[in-house]
Amino acid sequence: MSEAIFTNPATVLGLLMLVLGGVFYTSHSPHPFWRRFYRYVPALLLCYFLPSLLNTFGVIDGDDKSLYYMASRYLLPSALVLLTLNLDLKAIASLGPKAVIMFLAGTVGIVLGAPVALMTTSALFPELMNGHGPEAVWRGMTTVAGSWIGGGANQTAMKEIYGVGDTIFSAMIAVDVLVANAWMAVLLILVPRARAWDSKLGADTSALERLQNHMAAWQEEHAKIPLLRDLMVILAVGFGTTGLAHFGADLLAPWFAEHFPQLERYSLHSGFFWLMVLATTFGVLLSLTRAHRLEAVGASKVGSAFIYVLVATIGMHMDIKAVLEAPLYFLLGAIWMMVHAAIMLLVARAIRAPLFYMAVGSQANVGGAASAPVVAAAFHPALAPVGVLLAVLGYVLGTYMAWFCGQILQALAV
C-alpha cells in the first residue's frame, strides 16, 4: 500500500498545477531575488524536478500512472496539433533557402551527434553499452533526440515508443535541460557579435531585414485577445483531431502487427507511434487550412500549456537521485552538442549564412518553441516569430527524425 500523503489523482493534479503556476509566476516576477535565481536555474528544470521532490519525500504517489496516461494520450497529441498549426510555409520560404538549410543542418547534427557521442564515450566507459532493457543508455538518448529536434512532446513520444525506463529518463532530462541551456547561453553571447560575423562571412542580410519589417506589421495587425468562442474552437480542433488520430492508430497498429510482423523493431506495431505520427500529420494538413488562423488567438499557447502539464506528470515519476549518477551522461551530452555545433559552424561558413540563421536554426532544434523565440528576439524583438516558425518545423520533424536516430542507436547497441 502507498504511504504517500496524497493519493487521489485529482488532488495530485491540483498540487502539480500549483507547482507549475508558482514556477511561471516567479520566473516572470520583477523581484530581484527571482530574477537572479532564474538567471542560473532554468524554469523548465524546476517543472520537472519540483514534482519529483513531491514524489521523493512521499507527498504524492509516483507509482500512480493515471495522470501520466491522461497527459500522454490526450494532452500530448492535442499539443502536437496545436503547435503545428502555426506552420507557415510561405513565411519560412521568404527567408530563403539558407534559413531552412541551417535548421536542417542542426537536425542532422543531432541525429549524427548521438551515435558519435555514444561510440566515443563508450570507448572510454564500455559499461554504457551494457544492457538492452528499459534502462539502456541508448533508449534514454532517444528522448534527448526527441527534445533536441522537436521538444517536450516529441521527447515523451520517444519515451513511449522506445519503452524508456524512469531512472535513465530522469538522468537524461538533466542532461537535456542543462546542456541545452548551456548551449543557448553560448548563442546569446554571440548575438552582439552578429554584425562582425556577417561581415566576415560576407552574409547577405537583406531578406532578414525585409522579414523583420513584415513580422512587425503582422503582429500589429492580427494579434488579439481570445474570446471564449476562440478558446472553445482551439480545444475542439486539438481534441477532435486527437480523437481521429486515436481512431487511426487503433486500426493501423494491429494491421501492421498482423500483416508485417517483421516491422515490430521499427515501432510500427506501436499504437502510440501511430498516434504521434497521425497527430503531427493532421496538424501539418490543418496548417494549410483556415485553422491556421487560430494561432492569432493563442493556439500554440494552449498547446504549450498542455506540454507543461505533461512535463509535471513526468516529473512526479522521476527519481532525483538519478542526477547524482549523471556525470558520465553529461560527458555524453557535451560531446553530442559539440558535434551539433561543429556541423552548424561548418555549414554556416560554407553557405555564408548570417549568424541569426545559425543561432535560431540551432535553437529551433535544441530548445524548441520555448527558447528559439528568445534567441530570435535577442537579435530584434520583431524576429521572435521566426524562432517560433522554425521551432514548429522541429515539432513536425521531431517525431520522425528522433525515431530514425533511435533506430541508429539501437543498431549500435545491438
C-alpha positions in Angstrom: 0.0 0.0 0.0 1.1 3.5 -0.7 2.5 5.6 2.1 2.1 8.9 0.2 0.1 11.7 1.9 -2.0 12.4 -1.2 -3.1 9.6 -3.4 -6.3 11.0 -5.0 -5.3 11.8 -8.7 -7.5 15.0 -8.6 -5.6 16.2 -5.5 -2.3 15.3 -7.1 -3.2 17.2 -10.3 -4.1 20.2 -8.2 -0.7 20.1 -6.5 1.1 19.8 -9.8 -0.8 22.8 -11.2 0.1 24.8 -8.1 3.8 23.9 -8.8 3.5 25.0 -12.4 1.7 28.2 -11.5 4.3 29.0 -8.9 7.2 28.4 -11.3 5.7 30.6 -14.1 4.7 33.3 -11.7 8.1 33.6 -10.0 10.0 33.2 -13.3 8.3 36.3 -14.6 8.5 38.3 -11.4 10.4 41.6 -11.4 11.6 40.9 -7.8 15.5 41.0 -7.8 15.7 37.7 -5.9 13.7 35.8 -8.5 15.5 37.5 -11.4 18.8 36.4 -10.0 17.5 32.9 -9.2 16.2 32.2 -12.7 19.3 33.6 -14.2 21.0 30.4 -13.1 18.2 27.9 -12.6 16.1 27.1 -15.8 12.4 27.3 -15.2 11.9 24.2 -17.3 14.1 22.2 -15.0 12.0 23.1 -12.0 8.9 22.0 -13.8 10.4 18.5 -13.9 12.2 18.3 -10.6 9.8 20.0 -8.1 7.1 17.3 -8.8 9.9 14.7 -8.4 10.6 16.2 -4.9 6.9 15.7 -4.0 7.3 12.0 -5.0 10.7 11.5 -3.3 9.5 12.8 0.0 6.2 10.9 -0.1 3.9 13.8 -0.6 2.4 12.2 -3.7 2.3 8.7 -5.1 4.7 8.5 -8.0 3.6 4.9 -8.8 0.2 6.0 -9.9 0.4 6.3 -13.7 -3.2 7.6 -14.3 -2.3 11.3 -14.7 0.6 10.5 -17.0 -1.6 8.3 -19.1 -4.1 11.1 -19.4 -1.5 13.7 -20.3 0.5 11.5 -22.8 -2.6 10.1 -24.6 -4.9 13.1 -24.7 -2.9 16.3 -24.0 0.3 15.4 -25.9 -1.3 14.7 -29.3 -3.5 17.7 -28.9 -0.4 19.8 -28.2 1.3 18.5 -31.3 -1.7 19.5 -33.4 -2.0 23.0 -31.9 1.8 23.7 -32.1 1.9 22.5 -35.7 -1.0 24.7 -36.7 1.5 27.6 -36.7 3.4 26.1 -39.6 3.6 28.9 -42.3 5.5 27.5 -45.2 5.3 30.8 -47.1 6.8 32.8 -44.3 9.6 30.3 -43.9 10.2 30.2 -47.6 10.6 34.0 -47.6 13.7 33.6 -45.5 15.4 32.0 -48.5 17.0 28.6 -48.5 19.8 29.4 -46.1 17.5 29.6 -43.1 16.0 26.2 -43.8 19.4 24.7 -44.7 20.8 25.9 -41.3 17.8 24.4 -39.5 18.1 21.1 -41.3 21.9 21.1 -40.6 21.0 21.4 -36.9 18.7 18.4 -37.2 21.4 16.4 -39.0 23.9 17.4 -36.3 21.6 16.0 -33.6 20.9 12.7 -35.5 24.6 12.2 -36.3 25.9 13.5 -33.0 24.0 10.8 -31.0 25.9 7.8 -32.4 29.2 9.7 -32.4 28.8 10.6 -28.7 27.7 7.1 -27.8 30.6 5.4 -29.6 33.2 8.0 -28.3 32.0 7.8 -24.7 31.6 4.0 -24.7 35.2 3.6 -25.9 36.2 5.2 -22.6 33.4 3.7 -20.5 32.3 0.4 -22.0 29.5 0.0 -19.4 27.4 2.5 -21.4 26.7 -0.3 -23.9 25.6 -2.7 -21.2 22.0 -3.8 -21.0 19.2 -3.6 -23.6 16.2 -3.3 -21.2 14.2 -0.2 -20.4 17.2 1.4 -18.6 19.6 1.1 -21.5 21.5 4.3 -22.2 20.7 4.2 -25.9 17.0 4.3 -25.1 17.4 7.3 -22.8 19.3 9.1 -25.6 16.3 8.7 -27.9 14.3 11.0 -25.5 17.1 13.6 -25.7 17.0 13.4 -29.5 13.2 13.9 -29.4 13.7 17.0 -27.3 16.6 18.4 -29.2 15.0 18.0 -32.6 11.4 18.9 -31.6 10.5 19.5 -28.0 8.8 18.1 -24.9 6.1 16.4 -26.9 8.5 14.6 -29.2 10.6 13.7 -26.1 7.7 12.0 -24.5 6.8 10.3 -27.7 10.2 8.7 -27.8 9.9 7.6 -24.2 6.8 5.7 -25.0 7.8 4.4 -28.4 11.2 3.0 -27.2 9.9 2.0 -23.7 12.4 4.1 -21.8 12.8 3.4 -18.1 12.1 6.2 -15.5 15.6 6.1 -14.0 17.5 6.6 -17.2 14.9 9.1 -18.3 15.4 11.2 -15.2 19.1 11.3 -15.8 18.7 12.2 -19.4 16.3 15.0 -18.6 19.0 16.6 -16.5 21.4 16.2 -19.4 18.8 17.6 -21.9 18.0 20.7 -19.9 21.4 21.7 -18.6 23.4 21.0 -21.8 20.7 22.7 -23.9 20.7 25.8 -21.7 24.5 26.0 -21.7 24.4 26.0 -25.5 21.7 28.6 -25.5 23.9 30.8 -23.3 26.7 30.5 -25.8 24.4 31.6 -28.6 23.2 34.6 -26.7 26.8 35.6 -26.0 27.4 35.6 -29.8 24.4 37.9 -30.6 26.3 41.2 -30.0 28.9 39.9 -32.5 26.4 39.4 -35.3 27.5 42.3 -37.4 31.1 41.2 -37.3 30.2 37.6 -38.0 28.0 38.6 -41.0 30.7 41.0 -42.4 33.4 38.4 -42.1 31.4 35.8 -43.9 30.0 38.2 -46.5 26.5 37.2 -45.5 23.5 38.8 -47.2 21.0 40.0 -44.5 18.6 41.9 -46.8 15.9 39.1 -46.7 16.2 39.0 -43.0 15.6 42.8 -42.7 12.6 42.6 -45.0 11.1 39.8 -43.0 11.8 41.7 -39.8 9.6 44.5 -41.1 6.9 42.1 -42.3 6.7 40.3 -39.0 6.4 43.5 -37.0 3.4 44.6 -39.3 1.7 41.1 -39.0 1.9 41.1 -35.2 0.3 44.6 -35.0 -2.5 43.6 -37.4 -3.5 40.1 -36.4 -2.8 39.5 -32.7 -5.9 39.8 -30.5 -7.3 38.8 -27.1 -9.0 35.4 -27.5 -12.7 35.2 -26.8 -14.4 32.2 -25.1 -15.5 31.1 -28.6 -11.9 31.2 -29.8 -10.7 29.0 -26.9 -13.5 26.5 -27.5 -12.6 26.2 -31.2 -9.0 25.7 -30.3 -9.9 22.9 -27.9 -12.3 21.4 -30.5 -9.5 21.3 -33.1 -7.0 19.9 -30.7 -9.0 17.2 -29.0 -11.1 16.4 -32.1 -8.0 15.7 -34.2 -6.6 13.7 -31.3 -9.7 11.5 -31.3 -9.3 11.0 -35.1 -5.6 10.1 -34.5 -6.5 7.6 -31.9 -9.1 6.0 -34.2 -6.4 5.7 -37.0 -3.8 4.3 -34.6 -6.3 1.7 -33.4 -6.6 0.5 -37.0 -3.0 0.8 -38.2 -1.1 -0.8 -35.3 -2.9 -4.2 -35.3 -3.0 -4.2 -39.1 0.8 -3.9 -39.3 1.2 -6.4 -36.5 -0.9 -8.9 -38.4 0.5 -8.4 -41.9 4.0 -7.3 -41.3 5.3 -8.9 -38.0 8.9 -8.3 -39.1 8.4 -4.5 -38.7 8.0 -4.6 -35.0 11.6 -3.4 -34.4 10.7 -0.2 -36.3 7.9 0.6 -33.8 5.2 0.1 -36.5 3.2 -2.2 -34.1 3.0 0.5 -31.5 -0.3 2.3 -31.2 1.4 5.2 -29.6 3.8 5.6 -32.5 0.9 5.9 -34.9 -0.9 8.3 -32.6 2.1 10.6 -32.6 2.7 10.3 -36.4 -1.0 10.9 -37.2 -1.4 13.8 -34.8 1.6 15.5 -36.3 0.5 14.8 -39.9 -3.0 16.1 -39.2 -1.5 19.2 -37.7 0.5 19.9 -40.8 -2.5 19.4 -43.0 -4.6 21.7 -40.9 -1.9 24.4 -41.1 -2.8 24.6 -44.8 -6.4 25.5 -44.0 -8.2 28.3 -42.2 -7.4 26.6 -38.9 -4.0 28.3 -39.2 -5.7 31.5 -38.1 -6.2 30.1 -34.6 -2.6 31.0 -33.9 -3.6 34.6 -33.7 -5.8 33.8 -30.7 -3.3 31.6 -28.9 -3.4 28.1 -30.3 0.3 27.5 -29.6 0.0 28.9 -26.1 -2.8 26.4 -25.3 -0.6 23.6 -26.8 2.3 24.8 -24.7 0.2 24.7 -21.5 -0.7 21.1 -22.3 3.0 20.3 -22.7 3.8 21.7 -19.2 1.1 19.7 -17.6 2.7 16.7 -19.3 6.1 17.7 -18.0 4.8 17.8 -14.5 3.2 14.4 -14.7 6.5 13.0 -16.0 8.4 14.7 -13.1 6.2 13.1 -10.5 7.6 9.7 -11.5 11.3 10.8 -11.5 13.9 9.7 -9.1 16.0 12.8 -8.2 18.9 10.6 -7.1 19.4 9.7 -10.7 21.0 13.1 -11.1 23.9 12.0 -8.9 24.6 9.3 -11.4 24.6 11.7 -14.3 28.2 13.0 -14.6 29.1 10.4 -17.2 25.9 11.2 -19.1 26.8 14.9 -19.1 30.0 14.0 -20.9 27.9 12.1 -23.4 25.6 15.1 -23.8 28.6 17.5 -24.2 30.1 15.5 -27.0 26.7 15.2 -28.7 26.2 19.0 -28.6 29.8 19.7 -29.8 29.1 17.6 -32.9 25.9 19.5 -33.5 27.7 22.9 -33.1 30.6 21.8 -35.4 28.2 20.8 -38.2 26.3 24.1 -37.8 29.5 26.1 -38.0 30.8 24.3 -41.0 27.5 24.7 -42.9 27.2 28.3 -41.9 30.7 29.1 -43.3 30.1 27.0 -46.4 26.9 28.9 -47.4 27.8 32.2 -45.8 24.7 32.2 -43.6 24.0 35.1 -41.2 24.6 34.4 -37.5 20.9 34.8 -37.0 20.1 31.8 -39.2 22.7 29.7 -37.5 21.7 30.7 -33.9 18.0 30.4 -34.4 18.2 27.3 -36.6 20.2 25.6 -33.9 17.9 26.7 -31.1 14.8 25.8 -33.0 16.1 22.2 -32.8 17.7 22.1 -29.4 15.4 24.5 -27.5 12.2 24.3 -29.5 9.4 26.9 -29.3 10.2 27.7 -25.7 13.6 29.2 -26.3 14.0 29.7 -30.1 12.0 32.9 -29.9 14.2 34.1 -27.0 17.3 33.8 -29.2 15.5 35.3 -32.2 14.3 38.3 -30.1 17.8 38.9 -28.9 18.6 39.9 -32.5 15.4 42.0 -32.8 12.0 41.7 -30.9 10.1 41.6 -34.2 12.0 38.4 -35.2 10.7 36.3 -32.3 8.0 34.7 -34.5 10.8 33.5 -36.9 12.1 31.4 -34.0 8.6 30.0 -33.4 8.2 29.2 -37.1 11.4 27.2 -37.3 10.7 25.6 -34.0 7.4 24.4 -35.4 9.4 22.7 -38.2 11.2 21.0 -35.3 7.9 19.7 -33.9 7.0 18.4 -37.3 10.3 16.6 -37.9 10.9 15.7 -34.2 8.9 12.5 -34.1 10.2 11.2 -37.4 13.9 12.1 -37.1 14.2 11.2 -33.4 12.7 7.8 -34.2 15.2 7.4 -37.0 18.0 8.4 -34.6 16.8 5.8 -32.2 17.0 3.2 -34.9 20.7 4.1 -35.4 21.4 3.9 -31.7 19.6 0.6 -31.3 21.7 -0.9 -34.2 24.9 0.3 -32.5 23.8 -1.1 -29.1 22.8 -4.5 -30.5 
